[in-house]
């Protein structure tokens, strides 16, 4: 018997952006965990320890999130490797996530390119194109000042929960 899901709405407001999106209990719990502890709960798990039934359910059987190095403490190379960043879009998202965990500075395609270069990682042929492709997939959203931020869908794609 399926558990009744409560309707949640996630609202993000700040300089240069303001949006609302519906979210299921699993996603809402993950967002709250991220805000409160600065670490996301493993994909497919709600904050209550029960199996999630929304997006990401079943993803916790993949490589355990606890075995992955935290973005804040690990190297960029290790983080990209744990996120299977062979493809440009995933490498772009992984680098954006890694940078976000280390600084509150706004993200830009040039910052992604610089981080990859500074940490001796394979460069992106066209970082702006990677950003545009991630925007078209809903994984990132651009701000008016040219910077961008990752959406919840982008975080799910990085965790491997969202279908490509």
WOCOR-V360442 format. One record per backbone hydrogen bond with DSSP energy under -1.0 kcal/mol. CO is the residue of the C=O (numbers start at 1). NH is the residue of the N-H. If there is no record, write none. Layout:
{{CO & NH} {CO & NH}}
This chain:
{{8 & 23} {10 & 21} {12 & 19} {14 & 17} {17 & 14} {19 & 12} {21 & 10} {23 & 8} {24 & 28} {25 & 29} {26 & 30} {27 & 31} {28 & 32} {29 & 33} {30 & 34} {31 & 35} {32 & 36} {33 & 37} {34 & 38} {42 & 45} {44 & 52} {46 & 49} {50 & 46} {54 & 57} {56 & 59} {58 & 61} {59 & 62} {64 & 67} {70 & 74} {75 & 79} {76 & 80} {77 & 81} {78 & 82} {79 & 83} {80 & 85} {81 & 84} {84 & 86} {87 & 91} {88 & 92} {89 & 93} {90 & 94} {91 & 95} {92 & 96} {93 & 97} {94 & 98} {95 & 99} {96 & 100} {97 & 101} {99 & 103} {107 & 148} {108 & 112} {109 & 113} {110 & 114} {111 & 115} {112 & 116} {113 & 117} {114 & 118} {115 & 119} {116 & 121} {117 & 120} {126 & 130} {127 & 131} {128 & 132} {129 & 133} {130 & 134} {131 & 135} {132 & 136} {133 & 137} {134 & 139} {134 & 140} {135 & 138} {139 & 151} {141 & 149} {143 & 146} {147 & 143} {149 & 141} {151 & 155} {152 & 156} {153 & 157} {154 & 158} {155 & 159} {156 & 161}}
